[in-house]
């Protein structure tokens, strides 16, 4: 026998299930209960930078729309600063909750385009949104990132995108730019499967 | 300076992404390996919440949606601590829960189970842990309910729990179950967890010490988030 290390184990994840909205977006479940739902406004009214809309759909391994997904967004402000790491605009939370429409499967949210952020070892990371997906059938929430299609130069040197050897797979993390609207579809499985991270 | 890295998530402790007996996972689980990513600020920072964000009544599911009286069901206190893997409390972090009512019915436009909606029960609550990482909710014990997986599957009584921590990479959603429920051992969702000890960790113990005599029975459920890694004597390259 040896001494015990006495570390605890992280509680095992369980699926958020089909009714995740009750807890995290009750208005979408069909009722009002809280004074304010959290995560409805990512950037707040005072955020500097370019106002953008992100829209897309989530599909499963047979191409069906995932209409019960909940996505959380975490991002830096336009200056590349995360809340808690430095001063950000009053009201800038950098975090939000997004759900897909129960009928169309389309999700859409508004925010500001984040700035580049210093990565590990000081290498700059291209502007990106950090995303976390939960839904029925997803046993452990899925982490991914959305990069911006109109940031080709920054994307080329991004240390995370460059970890992805296959160019086609790298493209799954890059949103198509259409003015101030970015189209970003997420594929849980299959030929166009989005790159997900173990972070 | 970058915050300390987190302890690696133990993928052999968590449920498998592809668990064929939980049928929906078959088409919703990635087939490619997850890309391992050493953390940057994008993973090691995360949102914070304060008392301006929520109201005191939000953690009382017996009262937070009551219209004409109390909801039907077994009155329970659910309490515990949010800790990290180093057994340190996680203070002032947001804990959100949601659940079915005592009959096993969710207040959700997509739930069509024949058990009735309770007019006095919303089924969600939220609170912040205190300085010692402690949280408490009051609610009614949720009922078991059938779900479409095999022809005849029943979920054990459970409460969904969402927790933040301080880093986006600590984000966790899990479910707590109740001591003694015979459905626990039969649940395909729970059985997607390969290690029985990890399942046991999701089962809350009856806690008679925390009951309110003649009023509410209590269950204790501690939640563990990923801890920060110690990095003794690490040679850090310039700029880190």
Contacts between the chains, C-beta under 8 A, distances in Angstrom:
chain1	res1	chain2	res2	distance
A	6	B	87	6.9
A	7	B	7	7.7
A	7	B	85	5.2
A	7	B	86	6.8
A	7	B	87	7.6
A	7	B	227	7.3
A	8	B	83	6.1
A	8	B	84	7.5
A	8	B	85	4.9
A	8	B	86	7.5
A	8	B	87	5.4
A	8	B	224	4.7
A	8	B	227	7.6
A	9	B	10	6.9
A	9	B	13	5.8
A	9	B	85	6.8
A	9	B	197	7.6
A	9	B	198	6.9
A	9	B	201	6.7
A	9	B	224	6.3
A	10	B	7	7.9
A	10	B	9	6.6
A	10	B	10	6.8
A	10	B	13	6.9
A	10	B	14	7.9
A	10	B	85	6.0
A	10	B	172	7.4
A	10	B	224	5.3
A	10	B	225	6.4
A	10	B	226	5.2
A	11	B	172	6.5
A	11	B	174	5.2
A	11	B	201	6.0
A	11	B	202	6.7
A	11	B	223	5.2
A	11	B	224	4.8
A	11	B	225	7.5
A	12	B	13	6.0
A	12	B	14	5.2
A	12	B	15	6.3
A	12	B	174	6.5
A	12	B	193	5.2
A	12	B	198	4.3
A	12	B	199	7.4
A	12	B	201	6.7
A	12	B	202	6.2
A	13	B	14	5.1
A	13	B	15	6.4
A	13	B	172	6.2
A	13	B	173	6.4
A	13	B	174	5.6
A	14	B	15	6.9
A	14	B	160	7.7
A	14	B	173	6.9
A	14	B	174	4.7
A	14	B	175	4.1
A	14	B	189	6.6
A	14	B	190	7.7
A	14	B	202	7.0
A	15	B	15	7.9
A	15	B	22	7.7
A	15	B	173	7.8
A	15	B	175	7.9
A	15	B	189	6.2
A	16	B	160	6.8
A	16	B	162	7.8
A	16	B	173	4.9
A	17	B	160	6.5
A	18	B	108	7.8
A	18	B	110	6.3
A	18	B	111	8.0
A	19	B	98	6.9
A	19	B	106	4.7
A	19	B	108	4.5
A	19	B	110	7.1
A	19	B	111	6.3
A	19	B	160	8.0
A	20	B	98	7.4
A	20	B	160	7.3
A	20	B	173	7.7
A	21	B	108	6.6
A	22	B	98	4.2
A	22	B	106	6.0
A	22	B	107	6.2
A	22	B	108	5.4
A	22	B	122	7.8
A	22	B	123	5.4
A	22	B	124	5.2
A	23	B	96	5.2
A	23	B	97	6.3
A	23	B	98	2.9
A	23	B	124	4.7
A	23	B	160	5.8
A	23	B	162	6.3
A	24	B	96	6.3
A	24	B	98	7.5
A	24	B	162	6.3
A	26	B	122	7.0
A	26	B	124	5.6
A	29	B	106	7.9
A	29	B	107	6.5
A	29	B	108	4.4
A	29	B	109	6.4
A	30	B	107	7.2
A	30	B	108	6.6
A	30	B	109	4.1
A	31	B	65	7.7
A	31	B	107	5.9
A	31	B	122	6.2
A	33	B	64	6.2
A	33	B	65	5.5
A	33	B	122	4.6
A	33	B	124	6.4
A	34	B	54	7.5
A	34	B	55	7.3
A	34	B	58	6.5
A	34	B	126	7.7
A	35	B	55	5.6
A	36	B	53	7.3
A	38	B	49	7.1
A	38	B	53	6.1
A	38	B	94	7.7
A	60	B	27	4.2
A	60	B	28	5.2
A	61	B	26	7.4
A	61	B	27	4.0
A	61	B	28	7.2
A	61	B	29	7.9
A	61	B	31	7.4
A	62	B	27	5.4
A	64	B	27	7.2
A	66	B	28	7.0
A	68	B	110	7.5
A	72	B	171	7.0
A	74	B	42	7.4
A	74	B	45	7.7
A	74	B	46	6.5
A	74	B	47	6.7
A	74	B	168	4.6
A	76	B	41	7.8
A	76	B	42	7.8
A	82	B	41	5.6
A	82	B	42	7.6
A	82	B	45	4.2
A	83	B	45	7.3
A	83	B	47	6.9
A	83	B	48	7.3
A	84	B	45	5.2
A	84	B	46	7.5
A	84	B	48	6.4
A	84	B	166	8.0
A	85	B	41	6.0
A	85	B	45	5.6
A	93	B	47	6.0
A	94	B	47	6.7
A	95	B	46	7.6
A	95	B	47	3.6
A	102	B	109	7.6
A	102	B	110	6.9
A	117	B	40	7.2
A	117	B	41	5.9
A	117	B	42	6.3
A	118	B	40	7.8
A	118	B	41	7.2
A	119	B	40	4.4
A	119	B	41	7.7
A	119	B	42	7.7
A	120	B	2	6.8
A	120	B	38	5.6
A	120	B	39	7.2
A	120	B	40	4.8
A	120	B	240	7.1
A	121	B	237	5.9
A	121	B	239	5.8
A	121	B	240	5.3
A	122	B	239	3.5
A	122	B	240	6.9
A	125	B	40	6.6
A	125	B	42	7.0
A	128	B	42	7.2
A	130	B	42	5.1
A	130	B	43	7.3
A	130	B	168	5.9
A	132	B	168	7.1
A	132	B	171	5.6
A	134	B	173	5.6
A	135	B	28	6.8
A	136	B	24	5.4
A	136	B	28	7.6
A	137	B	22	7.2
A	137	B	24	3.1
A	137	B	25	4.8
A	137	B	26	7.9
A	137	B	27	7.2
A	137	B	28	3.5
A	137	B	29	7.5
A	138	B	17	7.6
A	138	B	25	7.5
A	138	B	28	5.5
A	138	B	29	7.5
A	139	B	14	7.2
A	139	B	15	3.9
A	139	B	16	6.7
A	139	B	17	5.7
A	139	B	19	6.4
A	139	B	22	7.3
A	139	B	25	6.1
A	139	B	29	7.5
A	139	B	189	7.8
A	139	B	192	5.4
A	140	B	14	5.0
A	140	B	15	6.4
A	140	B	17	6.4
A	141	B	171	6.4
A	141	B	172	7.6
A	141	B	173	6.2
A	142	B	30	7.1
A	143	B	169	7.5
A	145	B	42	7.6
A	160	B	37	6.4
A	163	B	35	6.1
A	163	B	37	7.2
A	164	B	35	6.6
A	169	B	32	7.6
A	188	B	27	7.4
A	188	B	28	5.1
A	188	B	29	7.2
A	188	B	30	6.3
A	189	B	27	6.3
A	189	B	28	7.0
A	189	B	29	6.5
A	189	B	30	5.8
A	189	B	31	5.4
A	190	B	31	7.4
A	193	B	30	5.8
A	193	B	31	6.3
A	193	B	32	5.6
A	194	B	30	7.8
A	195	B	32	7.4
A	195	B	35	5.6
A	196	B	30	5.4
A	196	B	32	7.8
A	196	B	34	5.3
A	196	B	35	7.1
A	197	B	34	6.0
A	197	B	35	5.2
A	197	B	36	7.5
A	197	B	37	4.6
A	198	B	9	6.7
A	198	B	11	7.2
A	198	B	34	3.9
A	198	B	35	6.9
A	198	B	36	4.9
A	198	B	37	6.8
A	199	B	9	8.0
A	199	B	37	4.9
A	199	B	39	6.2
A	199	B	43	4.7
A	199	B	169	4.6
